[in-house]
């Protein structure tokens, strides 16, 4: 009898522990800033709120509920939504004009911060007390969400508004790499003196922008960061939703810092396919045995380079998920090309934030030699970065 009771007790305990396992696993997952309502709802009560958001502004542990819906359900006065490149639902092509509109679900006005209106005007934020920034970045200088953040911070500094960053993990946040931005090459795809792979979350970068007085006129903004819980820079992070139309999966995000360099060349990087940033090629068999044909795809790429032309090149979909920034793809394609100077387009220097890299490649320097030239800048940057890290 006693043995039977013990067996029942053991069975009950086993069932209880198994029932707790999903809860324990869930508690160990990163909690993004938007999920830490206990930290920010008290700050928002009775305030007029603007949100910079898009399809990535979700609560992953709440069935991907959108942060706008969550705020409204909790009685927060959201007055309007500002949207970056790709729009509110993330369906606009790279560089495509995004118009002002209205969110059909909530009736909130949507203000585009892409095109001619990259910085909120005084009129657009005059009826707000706080602007929340909640966008999923991918950790590269030329991914334009961080440029949108800069302009939002600047506008709020000028008008005396508070900025709250709902922070999210950086999927390329475990390292820094690539050339530093050279003075004189600032643009919307590179506004800050940081390397291509900067190793910061948007919250950490916002602190750096403020601390280094990079806003116009050396202004600073009233800034608060709602940090991620259960995450550090050496942890991998799988995005619950694609951050832009042409970054459809985790591998594309890992390859993006390297393959995006092809935007500044004659090559195709797979826009107009369902695996952009994971292949590259050109309409010439000398570039490789793998073939693909870019076509117009609504919501991804309406007019891709080399549209309807058979391209030859490389398929990178077998690359490791531990992939880090490399020049090897760019250099391999360049050396196979007979165009040399014409291999690069006028956008290349703007994209990489310097004219040095193109000069080094044209001069025949190796990747090792080019990397050596970045070391001094990286050392200075690492010291600066250390001051603003939230996650070690």
FIVOLUM-36233 format. One record per residue (C-alpha): x, y, z; residue in three letters; residue number from 1. Coordinates in steps of 0.1 Angstrom, whole numbers. Each point is the difference from the previous one (the first is absolute). Layout:
N
+-------+-------+-------+------+------+
|    px |    py |    pz | kemi | baza |
+-------+-------+-------+------+------+
|     X |     Y |     Z |  Ala |  NUM |
...
+-------+-------+-------+------+------+
//
This chain:
392
+-------+-------+-------+------+------+
|    px |    py |    pz | kemi | baza |
+-------+-------+-------+------+------+
|     0 |     0 |     0 |  Unk |    1 |
|    28 |    24 |    10 |  Unk |    2 |
|    18 |    -9 |   -32 |  Unk |    3 |
|   -31 |     9 |   -21 |  Unk |    4 |
|    -3 |    33 |    18 |  Unk |    5 |
|    36 |     8 |    -7 |  Unk |    6 |
|    -4 |    -9 |   -37 |  Unk |    7 |
|   -31 |    23 |    -2 |  Unk |    8 |
|    20 |    28 |    17 |  Unk |    9 |
|    29 |    -4 |   -24 |  Unk |   10 |
|   -24 |     0 |   -30 |  Unk |   11 |
|   -17 |    32 |    13 |  Unk |   12 |
|    33 |    17 |     5 |  Unk |   13 |
|    12 |   -10 |   -35 |  Unk |   14 |
|   -32 |    14 |   -16 |  Unk |   15 |
|     4 |    32 |    21 |  Unk |   16 |
|    36 |     5 |   -11 |  Unk |   17 |
|    -8 |    -7 |   -37 |  Unk |   18 |
|   -29 |    25 |     2 |  Unk |   19 |
|    24 |    26 |    13 |  Unk |   20 |
|    27 |    -6 |   -26 |  Unk |   21 |
|   -16 |    22 |   -28 |  Unk |   22 |
|    -4 |    28 |    26 |  Unk |   23 |
|    36 |    -3 |    10 |  Unk |   24 |
|    12 |    -1 |   -36 |  Unk |   25 |
|   -22 |    31 |    -7 |  Unk |   26 |
|    14 |    18 |    29 |  Unk |   27 |
|    35 |    -5 |   -14 |  Unk |   28 |
|    -8 |    15 |   -34 |  Unk |   29 |
|    10 |    36 |    -7 |  Unk |   30 |
|   -27 |    24 |    10 |  Unk |   31 |
|     1 |    29 |   -24 |  Unk |   32 |
|    -5 |    35 |    13 |  Unk |   33 |
|   -36 |     1 |   -12 |  Unk |   34 |
|    -8 |   -30 |    22 |  Unk |   35 |
|    12 |    17 |    32 |  Unk |   36 |
|   -32 |    19 |     6 |  Unk |   37 |
|     7 |     2 |    37 |  Unk |   38 |
|    29 |    24 |    -8 |  Unk |   39 |
|   -17 |    23 |   -25 |  Unk |   40 |
|   -38 |     1 |     5 |  Unk |   41 |
|     4 |    23 |    31 |  Unk |   42 |
|    20 |    24 |   -22 |  Unk |   43 |
|   -27 |     2 |   -26 |  Unk |   44 |
|   -31 |     4 |    21 |  Unk |   45 |
|   -17 |    33 |    -8 |  Unk |   46 |
|    25 |     9 |   -27 |  Unk |   47 |
|    -6 |     5 |   -38 |  Unk |   48 |
|    20 |   -26 |   -18 |  Unk |   49 |
|    15 |    -3 |   -35 |  Unk |   50 |
|    15 |   -33 |   -11 |  Unk |   51 |
|    27 |    -7 |   -25 |  Unk |   52 |
|    -8 |   -35 |   -11 |  Unk |   53 |
|    -7 |   -26 |   -27 |  Unk |   54 |
|    -7 |   -37 |    -4 |  Unk |   55 |
|    29 |    -8 |    24 |  Unk |   56 |
|   -15 |    19 |    29 |  Unk |   57 |
|   -15 |   -31 |    16 |  Unk |   58 |
|    -1 |   -18 |    33 |  Unk |   59 |
|    14 |   -35 |    -9 |  Unk |   60 |
|   -10 |   -16 |    33 |  Unk |   61 |
|   -36 |    12 |    -5 |  Unk |   62 |
|    -8 |   -17 |   -33 |  Unk |   63 |
|    17 |    29 |   -19 |  Unk |   64 |
|   -25 |    25 |    11 |  Unk |   65 |
|     8 |    34 |   -15 |  Unk |   66 |
|    13 |    26 |    25 |  Unk |   67 |
|   -26 |    25 |   -12 |  Unk |   68 |
|   -28 |   -23 |     8 |  Unk |   69 |
|    15 |    -8 |    34 |  Unk |   70 |
|     4 |    37 |     9 |  Unk |   71 |
|   -36 |     8 |   -10 |  Unk |   72 |
|   -13 |   -30 |    19 |  Unk |   73 |
|    17 |    14 |    31 |  Unk |   74 |
|   -15 |    34 |    -3 |  Unk |   75 |
|    30 |    18 |   -14 |  Unk |   76 |
|    -7 |    31 |   -22 |  Unk |   77 |
|    17 |    -9 |   -32 |  Unk |   78 |
|    -6 |    29 |   -23 |  Unk |   79 |
|    19 |   -10 |   -32 |  Unk |   80 |
|    25 |   -25 |   -14 |  Unk |   81 |
|    32 |    10 |   -19 |  Unk |   82 |
|    13 |   -26 |   -24 |  Unk |   83 |
|    35 |    -5 |   -15 |  Unk |   84 |
|    12 |   -14 |   -34 |  Unk |   85 |
|   -23 |   -29 |   -11 |  Unk |   86 |
|   -31 |    15 |    17 |  Unk |   87 |
|   -22 |   -11 |    29 |  Unk |   88 |
|    -6 |   -35 |   -12 |  Unk |   89 |
|    35 |    -4 |   -15 |  Unk |   90 |
|   -11 |    -6 |   -36 |  Unk |   91 |
|    17 |    29 |   -18 |  Unk |   92 |
|    31 |    -6 |   -21 |  Unk |   93 |
|    34 |    14 |    11 |  Unk |   94 |
|     0 |    36 |   -10 |  Unk |   95 |
|   -36 |     1 |   -10 |  Unk |   96 |
|   -20 |    31 |    10 |  Unk |   97 |
|   -22 |    -6 |    30 |  Unk |   98 |
|   -31 |    23 |     3 |  Unk |   99 |
|   -19 |    13 |    30 |  Unk |  100 |
|   -31 |   -20 |     6 |  Unk |  101 |
|   -23 |   -15 |    28 |  Unk |  102 |
|     2 |   -33 |    17 |  Unk |  103 |
|   -32 |   -18 |    -9 |  Unk |  104 |
|    -1 |   -21 |    32 |  Unk |  105 |
|     4 |    29 |    26 |  Unk |  106 |
|    -8 |    31 |   -20 |  Unk |  107 |
|    33 |    16 |    10 |  Unk |  108 |
|    17 |    24 |   -24 |  Unk |  109 |
|    32 |   -14 |   -15 |  Unk |  110 |
|    28 |    24 |    -7 |  Unk |  111 |
|    27 |   -11 |   -24 |  Unk |  112 |
|    36 |     7 |    10 |  Unk |  113 |
|    14 |   -11 |   -33 |  Unk |  114 |
|     4 |    20 |   -32 |  Unk |  115 |
|     0 |    38 |     3 |  Unk |  116 |
|   -12 |    -1 |    37 |  Unk |  117 |
|    27 |   -20 |    18 |  Unk |  118 |
|    -1 |    22 |    31 |  Unk |  119 |
|   -33 |     7 |    18 |  Unk |  120 |
|   -10 |    36 |    -3 |  Unk |  121 |
|    -8 |    23 |    30 |  Unk |  122 |
|   -36 |    -1 |   -12 |  Unk |  123 |
|    -1 |   -38 |     0 |  Unk |  124 |
|    12 |    -4 |    36 |  Unk |  125 |
|   -15 |    31 |    16 |  Unk |  126 |
|   -30 |   -19 |    14 |  Unk |  127 |
|    22 |   -27 |    16 |  Unk |  128 |
|    18 |    -3 |    33 |  Unk |  129 |
|    20 |   -32 |    -6 |  Unk |  130 |
|    12 |   -17 |   -32 |  Unk |  131 |
|     6 |   -38 |     3 |  Unk |  132 |
|    25 |   -16 |   -24 |  Unk |  133 |
|    -6 |   -37 |    -5 |  Unk |  134 |
|    16 |   -15 |   -31 |  Unk |  135 |
|    20 |   -32 |    -5 |  Unk |  136 |
|    35 |     9 |   -13 |  Unk |  137 |
|    25 |   -25 |   -15 |  Unk |  138 |
|    32 |    16 |    12 |  Unk |  139 |
|    14 |    16 |   -31 |  Unk |  140 |
|     7 |    37 |    -6 |  Unk |  141 |
|   -18 |     0 |   -34 |  Unk |  142 |
|   -32 |   -15 |    13 |  Unk |  143 |
|   -20 |    33 |     1 |  Unk |  144 |
|   -21 |    -5 |    32 |  Unk |  145 |
|    28 |    14 |    21 |  Unk |  146 |
|     1 |    31 |   -23 |  Unk |  147 |
|   -37 |     4 |     6 |  Unk |  148 |
|     7 |    -3 |    38 |  Unk |  149 |
|    26 |    28 |    -3 |  Unk |  150 |
|   -24 |    24 |   -17 |  Unk |  151 |
|   -28 |    -8 |    25 |  Unk |  152 |
|    24 |     7 |    29 |  Unk |  153 |
|    11 |    32 |   -16 |  Unk |  154 |
|   -36 |    12 |    -6 |  Unk |  155 |
|    -9 |    -8 |    36 |  Unk |  156 |
|    31 |    18 |    13 |  Unk |  157 |
|   -10 |    31 |   -19 |  Unk |  158 |
|   -36 |     0 |    13 |  Unk |  159 |
|     7 |   -12 |    35 |  Unk |  160 |
|   -17 |   -34 |    -3 |  Unk |  161 |
|    10 |   -32 |    18 |  Unk |  162 |
|    12 |   -30 |   -20 |  Unk |  163 |
|    -4 |   -36 |    14 |  Unk |  164 |
|    17 |   -28 |   -18 |  Unk |  165 |
|   -16 |   -34 |     2 |  Unk |  166 |
|    32 |   -20 |    -5 |  Unk |  167 |
|     4 |   -33 |   -19 |  Unk |  168 |
|    29 |   -24 |    -4 |  Unk |  169 |
|    25 |     6 |   -29 |  Unk |  170 |
|     2 |   -33 |   -20 |  Unk |  171 |
|    35 |    11 |   -12 |  Unk |  172 |
|     9 |    15 |    34 |  Unk |  173 |
|    29 |   -23 |    10 |  Unk |  174 |
|    28 |    17 |   -19 |  Unk |  175 |
|    11 |    31 |   -18 |  Unk |  176 |
|    14 |     1 |   -35 |  Unk |  177 |
|     4 |    20 |   -32 |  Unk |  178 |
|    14 |    34 |    -8 |  Unk |  179 |
|    -9 |    30 |    22 |  Unk |  180 |
|   -20 |    28 |   -16 |  Unk |  181 |
|    23 |    26 |   -14 |  Unk |  182 |
|    -8 |    37 |     6 |  Unk |  183 |
|   -17 |    14 |   -31 |  Unk |  184 |
|   -18 |   -32 |    -8 |  Unk |  185 |
|   -30 |     4 |    23 |  Unk |  186 |
|   -33 |    -9 |   -16 |  Unk |  187 |
|   -33 |   -16 |     9 |  Unk |  188 |
|    18 |   -34 |    -3 |  Unk |  189 |
|    27 |    11 |    23 |  Unk |  190 |
|    -3 |    29 |    25 |  Unk |  191 |
|    24 |   -10 |    27 |  Unk |  192 |
|    37 |    -5 |     5 |  Unk |  193 |
|    -4 |   -38 |     6 |  Unk |  194 |
|    10 |   -31 |   -19 |  Unk |  195 |
|   -23 |   -18 |   -24 |  Unk |  196 |
|    -7 |   -26 |    26 |  Unk |  197 |
|    -3 |    21 |    32 |  Unk |  198 |
|    -8 |   -26 |    27 |  Unk |  199 |
|   -26 |    22 |    17 |  Unk |  200 |
|   -38 |    -3 |     6 |  Unk |  201 |
|   -20 |    30 |   -10 |  Unk |  202 |
|    -2 |    10 |    37 |  Unk |  203 |
|    37 |    -1 |     4 |  Unk |  204 |
|     5 |    20 |   -32 |  Unk |  205 |
|   -25 |    25 |    11 |  Unk |  206 |
|    20 |     5 |    32 |  Unk |  207 |
|    31 |     4 |   -21 |  Unk |  208 |
|   -16 |    26 |   -23 |  Unk |  209 |
|   -11 |    19 |    31 |  Unk |  210 |
|    33 |    -4 |    19 |  Unk |  211 |
|    22 |     9 |   -29 |  Unk |  212 |
|   -22 |    30 |    -8 |  Unk |  213 |
|    -5 |   -12 |   -36 |  Unk |  214 |
|   -34 |    18 |    -4 |  Unk |  215 |
|     0 |    33 |   -19 |  Unk |  216 |
|    16 |    28 |    20 |  Unk |  217 |
|    12 |   -24 |    27 |  Unk |  218 |
|   -35 |    -3 |    15 |  Unk |  219 |
|   -10 |   -28 |    22 |  Unk |  220 |
|   -35 |   -15 |     4 |  Unk |  221 |
|   -19 |   -11 |    32 |  Unk |  222 |
|     6 |   -37 |    -6 |  Unk |  223 |
|   -10 |   -32 |    17 |  Unk |  224 |
|     7 |   -36 |   -11 |  Unk |  225 |
|   -22 |   -29 |    10 |  Unk |  226 |
|    26 |   -28 |    -1 |  Unk |  227 |
|    -4 |   -36 |   -12 |  Unk |  228 |
|     0 |   -26 |    28 |  Unk |  229 |
|    18 |   -33 |    -3 |  Unk |  230 |
|    23 |     9 |   -29 |  Unk |  231 |
|    37 |     9 |    -4 |  Unk |  232 |
|    21 |     8 |   -30 |  Unk |  233 |
|    15 |   -35 |    -3 |  Unk |  234 |
|   -34 |   -16 |    -3 |  Unk |  235 |
|   -16 |    -8 |   -33 |  Unk |  236 |
|   -34 |    13 |    -7 |  Unk |  237 |
|   -26 |   -13 |   -25 |  Unk |  238 |
|   -23 |    27 |   -12 |  Unk |  239 |
|   -37 |    -8 |     4 |  Unk |  240 |
|    -9 |    20 |   -31 |  Unk |  241 |
|    20 |    12 |   -30 |  Unk |  242 |
|    13 |    36 |     5 |  Unk |  243 |
|    -4 |    10 |   -36 |  Unk |  244 |
|   -14 |   -16 |   -32 |  Unk |  245 |
|    33 |   -12 |   -13 |  Unk |  246 |
|    14 |   -15 |    33 |  Unk |  247 |
|   -23 |   -30 |     2 |  Unk |  248 |
|    19 |   -22 |    24 |  Unk |  249 |
|    28 |    -2 |    25 |  Unk |  250 |
|    27 |   -10 |   -25 |  Unk |  251 |
|    -8 |    30 |   -22 |  Unk |  252 |
|     5 |    22 |    30 |  Unk |  253 |
|    34 |   -16 |     8 |  Unk |  254 |
|    11 |     4 |   -37 |  Unk |  255 |
|   -14 |    35 |    -4 |  Unk |  256 |
|    30 |    20 |    13 |  Unk |  257 |
|    22 |   -18 |   -27 |  Unk |  258 |
|   -24 |    -4 |   -29 |  Unk |  259 |
|   -15 |    35 |     3 |  Unk |  260 |
|    32 |    13 |   -14 |  Unk |  261 |
|   -11 |   -13 |   -34 |  Unk |  262 |
|   -26 |    28 |     0 |  Unk |  263 |
|    29 |    23 |   -10 |  Unk |  264 |
|    10 |   -22 |   -30 |  Unk |  265 |
|   -13 |   -13 |   -33 |  Unk |  266 |
|    -8 |   -34 |    17 |  Unk |  267 |
|   -34 |   -13 |    11 |  Unk |  268 |
|    -3 |   -11 |    36 |  Unk |  269 |
|   -32 |   -19 |    -6 |  Unk |  270 |
|   -26 |    27 |     1 |  Unk |  271 |
|   -29 |   -13 |   -21 |  Unk |  272 |
|     4 |   -35 |    15 |  Unk |  273 |
|   -13 |   -15 |    32 |  Unk |  274 |
|    36 |    -3 |    14 |  Unk |  275 |
|    13 |    36 |    -2 |  Unk |  276 |
|    34 |     7 |    16 |  Unk |  277 |
|     7 |   -37 |    -1 |  Unk |  278 |
|    12 |    -2 |   -36 |  Unk |  279 |
|    19 |    22 |   -23 |  Unk |  280 |
|     6 |     0 |   -38 |  Unk |  281 |
|     1 |    17 |   -33 |  Unk |  282 |
|   -12 |    -8 |   -36 |  Unk |  283 |
|    33 |   -16 |    -9 |  Unk |  284 |
|    10 |   -37 |     5 |  Unk |  285 |
|    35 |     9 |    12 |  Unk |  286 |
|   -15 |    10 |    34 |  Unk |  287 |
|   -10 |   -36 |    10 |  Unk |  288 |
|   -21 |   -31 |    -7 |  Unk |  289 |
|   -29 |     9 |    22 |  Unk |  290 |
|   -28 |    18 |   -19 |  Unk |  291 |
|   -30 |    21 |     9 |  Unk |  292 |
|   -23 |    25 |   -19 |  Unk |  293 |
|   -12 |    31 |    19 |  Unk |  294 |
|   -36 |     8 |    -7 |  Unk |  295 |
|   -24 |    26 |    13 |  Unk |  296 |
|   -15 |   -11 |    34 |  Unk |  297 |
|   -27 |    22 |    16 |  Unk |  298 |
|     9 |     8 |    36 |  Unk |  299 |
|    37 |    -9 |    -5 |  Unk |  300 |
|    15 |    15 |   -31 |  Unk |  301 |
|   -21 |    15 |   -29 |  Unk |  302 |
|    30 |     9 |   -23 |  Unk |  303 |
|    30 |   -21 |    11 |  Unk |  304 |
|    34 |     4 |   -17 |  Unk |  305 |
|     4 |   -23 |   -30 |  Unk |  306 |
|   -37 |    -6 |    -1 |  Unk |  307 |
|   -10 |   -30 |   -21 |  Unk |  308 |
|    37 |    -7 |    -8 |  Unk |  309 |
|    16 |   -33 |     8 |  Unk |  310 |
|    28 |     7 |    26 |  Unk |  311 |
|    29 |   -22 |     8 |  Unk |  312 |
|    18 |     0 |    33 |  Unk |  313 |
|     0 |   -16 |    35 |  Unk |  314 |
|   -26 |   -14 |    23 |  Unk |  315 |
|     8 |     8 |    36 |  Unk |  316 |
|   -29 |   -18 |    16 |  Unk |  317 |
|    23 |   -27 |    14 |  Unk |  318 |
|    20 |    25 |    20 |  Unk |  319 |
|     3 |    -3 |    37 |  Unk |  320 |
|   -24 |    18 |    24 |  Unk |  321 |
|    32 |    12 |    18 |  Unk |  322 |
|     8 |    20 |   -31 |  Unk |  323 |
|    18 |    33 |     5 |  Unk |  324 |
|     9 |    30 |   -23 |  Unk |  325 |
|    24 |    -9 |   -28 |  Unk |  326 |
|    13 |    17 |   -31 |  Unk |  327 |
|     6 |   -33 |   -17 |  Unk |  328 |
|   -32 |    -1 |   -21 |  Unk |  329 |
|     5 |    36 |   -13 |  Unk |  330 |
|    37 |    -7 |    -8 |  Unk |  331 |
|    -7 |   -33 |   -17 |  Unk |  332 |
|   -27 |    16 |   -23 |  Unk |  333 |
|    23 |    30 |    -6 |  Unk |  334 |
|    29 |   -22 |   -11 |  Unk |  335 |
|   -23 |   -20 |   -24 |  Unk |  336 |
|   -12 |    32 |   -16 |  Unk |  337 |
|    17 |    16 |   -30 |  Unk |  338 |
|   -16 |    34 |     7 |  Unk |  339 |
|    21 |     9 |    30 |  Unk |  340 |
|    -6 |    38 |     4 |  Unk |  341 |
|   -36 |    -4 |   -14 |  Unk |  342 |
|    -6 |   -29 |    25 |  Unk |  343 |
|    -8 |    26 |    26 |  Unk |  344 |
|   -29 |    25 |    -4 |  Unk |  345 |
|    -2 |    35 |    14 |  Unk |  346 |
|   -18 |   -13 |    31 |  Unk |  347 |
|    28 |   -22 |    13 |  Unk |  348 |
|    20 |    26 |    19 |  Unk |  349 |
|   -32 |    14 |    16 |  Unk |  350 |
|   -11 |   -35 |    10 |  Unk |  351 |
|    33 |   -10 |    16 |  Unk |  352 |
|     6 |    35 |    14 |  Unk |  353 |
|    34 |     6 |   -14 |  Unk |  354 |
|    19 |     3 |   -33 |  Unk |  355 |
|    30 |   -20 |    14 |  Unk |  356 |
|   -15 |   -35 |    -4 |  Unk |  357 |
|    -6 |     4 |   -38 |  Unk |  358 |
|    36 |    15 |    -4 |  Unk |  359 |
|    14 |   -30 |    19 |  Unk |  360 |
|   -19 |   -25 |   -21 |  Unk |  361 |
|    10 |    17 |   -33 |  Unk |  362 |
|    36 |     0 |    12 |  Unk |  363 |
|    -1 |   -38 |     4 |  Unk |  364 |
|     3 |    -1 |    38 |  Unk |  365 |
|   -10 |   -32 |    18 |  Unk |  366 |
|   -27 |    -3 |    26 |  Unk |  367 |
|    26 |    -4 |    27 |  Unk |  368 |
|    18 |    32 |   -11 |  Unk |  369 |
|   -33 |    19 |    -1 |  Unk |  370 |
|   -10 |   -13 |    34 |  Unk |  371 |
|    33 |    12 |    14 |  Unk |  372 |
|    -9 |    35 |   -10 |  Unk |  373 |
|   -32 |    -1 |    22 |  Unk |  374 |
|    17 |   -10 |    32 |  Unk |  375 |
|     9 |    34 |    14 |  Unk |  376 |
|   -36 |    13 |    -5 |  Unk |  377 |
|   -14 |   -31 |    16 |  Unk |  378 |
|    21 |     4 |    31 |  Unk |  379 |
|   -12 |    36 |     5 |  Unk |  380 |
|   -36 |   -11 |    -7 |  Unk |  381 |
|     2 |   -29 |    25 |  Unk |  382 |
|     9 |    23 |    28 |  Unk |  383 |
|   -28 |    24 |    -9 |  Unk |  384 |
|   -25 |   -29 |    -3 |  Unk |  385 |
|     9 |   -14 |    34 |  Unk |  386 |
|   -14 |    32 |    17 |  Unk |  387 |
|   -35 |    -6 |   -14 |  Unk |  388 |
|    -5 |   -38 |     3 |  Unk |  389 |
|   -31 |   -11 |    18 |  Unk |  390 |
|     6 |   -37 |    -7 |  Unk |  391 |
|    35 |   -15 |     6 |  Unk |  392 |
+-------+-------+-------+------+------+
//
